[in-house]
Amino acid sequence: MSEQSTNFRNPTAAPSLHIVSLIVHVRPQKLAVVSRWIDDRAELQIHLGNGESKLVVVLETRDHFQVNETIETIKDQPGVLNVVMVYHEELALADADDVLVEIPEARSPEQPIKIVGDR
């Protein structure tokens, strides 16, 4: 991964950070091996897993070309059945360190996660 992202379509564009959420479906007998492989990569982090065959993995990279390359690399690992991108956000690198503030009244015991569009 390059230290500075180059945007070939717009070389004067401000550097950015790509945050991608993936669901990785793995053969149960290969879950530990694939999990260790993911843990060994600085740009990848396992956020959730069902303990059987599915992982929620977050990828952070400055290079938008690296997103597809990383998905293909994960797919090529022995035991990986499928990788699906479920979220992608591009942030200006200058904004990437902004602290998000949770509004307590936006959360309730019945629905701990606020879903945009819910009333």
C-alpha positions in Angstrom: 0.0 0.0 0.0 1.4 3.4 -1.0 2.1 5.9 1.7 0.4 8.6 -0.4 -2.6 7.8 -2.5 -2.5 9.0 -6.1 -5.8 9.8 -7.8 -5.1 9.1 -11.5 -8.4 10.7 -12.6 -7.7 13.9 -10.7 -4.1 14.1 -9.5 -4.8 17.4 -7.7 -7.5 15.9 -5.5 -7.0 16.0 -1.8 -5.7 12.7 -0.2 -8.6 10.6 1.1 -9.3 7.6 3.3 -11.5 4.7 2.1 -13.4 2.9 4.8 -15.0 -0.4 3.6 -17.0 -3.0 5.4 -17.0 -6.5 4.2 -18.8 -9.7 5.0 -16.4 -12.7 4.6 -18.0 -16.2 4.4 -15.5 -18.9 5.3 -15.6 -22.7 5.5 -16.0 -23.4 9.3 -12.8 -25.6 9.4 -10.8 -22.7 7.9 -12.2 -19.9 10.1 -9.2 -19.8 12.5 -6.6 -19.7 9.7 -8.5 -17.0 7.7 -9.0 -15.0 10.9 -5.2 -15.1 11.7 -4.4 -14.1 8.0 -6.8 -11.1 8.3 -5.3 -10.2 11.8 -1.8 -10.1 10.2 -2.8 -7.3 7.8 -2.6 -3.7 9.2 -5.3 -2.4 6.8 -7.9 -5.1 7.9 -9.7 -5.5 11.2 -12.3 -8.1 12.2 -15.1 -6.4 14.0 -17.6 -9.2 14.4 -17.9 -12.9 13.8 -20.5 -15.5 14.4 -17.9 -18.1 15.5 -18.9 -20.5 12.7 -18.3 -19.1 9.3 -19.0 -15.4 8.9 -16.8 -12.4 9.7 -17.4 -8.6 9.4 -14.2 -7.1 8.4 -13.3 -3.4 8.0 -10.7 -2.3 5.5 -9.1 1.2 5.7 -6.9 2.4 2.8 -5.8 5.6 1.2 -5.8 4.0 -2.3 -9.2 3.4 -3.9 -7.6 0.8 -6.2 -6.6 -1.2 -3.2 -10.2 -1.8 -2.3 -10.9 -4.3 -5.1 -7.4 -5.7 -4.9 -7.9 -6.5 -1.2 -11.3 -8.1 -1.8 -9.8 -10.3 -4.5 -6.9 -11.2 -2.3 -9.3 -12.2 0.5 -11.3 -14.3 -1.9 -8.2 -16.1 -3.0 -7.4 -17.3 0.5 -8.0 -21.1 1.0 -11.4 -21.7 2.7 -12.9 -18.3 1.8 -16.3 -18.9 0.0 -17.3 -15.3 -0.7 -16.6 -11.7 0.1 -19.2 -9.0 -0.1 -18.7 -5.3 0.2 -21.6 -3.8 2.3 -20.4 -0.3 2.9 -17.9 2.1 1.4 -17.1 5.7 2.4 -14.5 8.0 1.2 -13.4 10.7 3.6 -11.0 13.6 3.0 -7.9 12.7 4.9 -8.1 16.1 6.6 -11.5 15.0 8.1 -10.6 11.5 9.0 -9.6 12.3 12.6 -12.8 14.1 13.4 -14.4 12.7 16.6 -17.9 11.4 16.3 -20.1 12.4 19.2 -23.0 10.0 20.1 -26.2 11.6 21.1 -27.5 9.6 24.1 -31.2 10.3 23.4 -30.8 8.8 19.9 -30.2 5.4 21.4 -32.7 3.2 23.2 -32.5 -0.2 24.9 -34.8 -1.7 22.3 -32.8 -0.4 19.4 -29.1 0.3 20.4 -28.2 1.3 16.9 -29.9 4.3 15.3 -30.9 3.4 11.8 -31.0 6.4 9.4 -34.6 6.9 8.2 -36.2 5.2 11.2 -38.8 7.2 13.0 
